[in-house]
Amino acid sequence: MNRLLLAALALLLGSAAARAQDMPLAQILIDGEGWKKVENPVMKLGNDPTSAMSPDGSTEFRWLARQEDDIVARQTKAAPSVPFSPYCRLRVKPGQPPSVTGLRVDKDGRIYAATPLGVQVFDPTGRLCGVMHAPAPGTMHDLTFEGDQLTVWVGDVKYARRLKTTGVK
């Protein structure tokens, strides 16, 4: 009986869903690395800054201001009449309305949201992994991955931070 229980436990812990349940921010941060100002930056105009796709393309994530404190999600094969559902609960400062100015997903399904608190990172199940402080005072925009660097603009200054992950290809 104990062997059967141990085998079932090992199978469960090895599954993708189980691994997604414990994705602390420390898994992607590199010791000694922080935000660095990018010299001679070139701004790339990308896709909708508040919409992102899961690594397998099956789920679309969006920030819709009318959804209150949530990043919402919907299966990409769902009929257009199917509404987006709350997925990631944003953390906000008391008395401050929620705001997302950039939304991206990494290769492992983590969701990155540029907010007034900093870059909030959520695991694939929508649980908060942690918050990376903003690189400078001001509103962040144009959050994106460039290889293993997460980049963001604050005003007309571009910042980059190396991570142990990359964005969705």
N, C-alpha and C positions, 0 to 999 in steps of 0.2 A: 504494500500500500504506500509506504514512504517513497519507494522508487518511482511509482506512478505519479505521486504528488510532486516530487522533485523534477521529473521529466516535464510535466505540465507547466510548472513554474519556469523552468528554463526556456521552454518554447514561448511562453508569454513574454518574458523579459527580453527575449531576442527579437520580438516582432517590432515592426516599424512604429506601430501605435504606442507601444510601451516606451520605446526610445524617445519619442516625441514628448512624452510626459515629463521628461527631466532634461531640459535644454537651458541651463543657466547661461547668462551672458558671458561668463568666464570661458565657455567653450569656443567663443569666436574672437575674444580680445587677445591681443598679443602684448605680453609684458613689456613695459617701457614705450609702447606706441601710443600716440594720441593724435589729435587733429593737428595737421600741419597746413600752413598756408601754401597754396599752389602758385608758383611764379609763372607769369605769362599764360594765364588760363585761356582756354577757348571754350565758349559756351556751346553746348550741343543742344539743339532743340529735339526733345524726345517725344514720347507718347504722353497721354494724359497723365499729369503728375499725381493725380489722386486715384489712379486705377492701376492694378497690378494683377498678374496671372500666376497661379501656382506652377511649380516646376513641370508638372505633367500636363499642364494646360486644361485641367478639368474644372478648376475653380477660379472665378474672378473675384477679386477683392476691390472694394471701393470705399471712399470716404464720401458720404452724402450728408451735408450739414443738417438736413432735416431728421437724421437718424439719432440725434442727440450725442451721446458719448461713445458710439460704437463705430468701428470699421465693420462694414457689412460684406457678406459673401453670397454667391449664388453659383450653382453648377453651370458650366458653360453650355451644356446640352439641354438645359431647362428652357421651357417655352418663355418667350418674352413677357408673358403675363405673370410668370412666377416672380414674386417680389424678392428682393435681397433680404437676407436675415441677419440680425446682429451676430457678430463673430468675435471681435476683439474689443474688450471694454477699455477705452482710453483712460489714462489717469490725467486729471486736470487740477489746476490750482483752485482752491476755494474761491468762488465768486467770478471765476474766469470762464468764458464759454469755451467749449472744445474746438480745436482747430487742427486740421492736418493739411500741410502744404506740400507734402511729398510722400509717396507710398511705393515701396519696392519689396520684392521677395528674393531670398537667396536660394541657392541650389538645393538646400536642405528643407526648404519650405518655411523658413522663418520670415515673418512679416515685419518690415521696418517702416515706421511712420514718423515723419518730421513734425514735431509739435512744439508748442511754447515751452514744454518741460525739457525738451531734448529729443533725441531719436529713441522712440519707444520700440522695443523689439519684442515680438510675440512668437511663441513656438507654433508649429503647424496646427495645434489644437486650439489656438487663440489665447493661451495663457501668457501673461507677461513674463518675459525672461529677465528684463531689466531696462534701464534707461541710460543711454550715453548722453552726457551733458553736451549742450550746443557748443560749437567751437568758438563762438564769439557772441556778444549781445546782438540782438536783432532777430528778425524773422528769417528762418531757414527756408530755402526753396530749391527746386531742381535736385532733389535727392536721387542719386543713381549709383550703380556699381560700375566701376571701370576696372575690370579684372578683379584683383583681390583688394581693391580700395573702394571704400564707401566714400562718395563725394557729395558735397552739399555747398550751396552758395548762401552767404549771408550778405545781403546787399549786393555789391558788385565784387565781392571777394570770394574766391573758391577755396574750400578746405577739403583735404582728403585724409582718410584714416585707413591704414592697412588692417585687414582682418584675416582670420583663419578660414575664410569662406569666399565665395564669389557669387555674383548675381545669377539669375536664371538666364540661360543662353537663348 
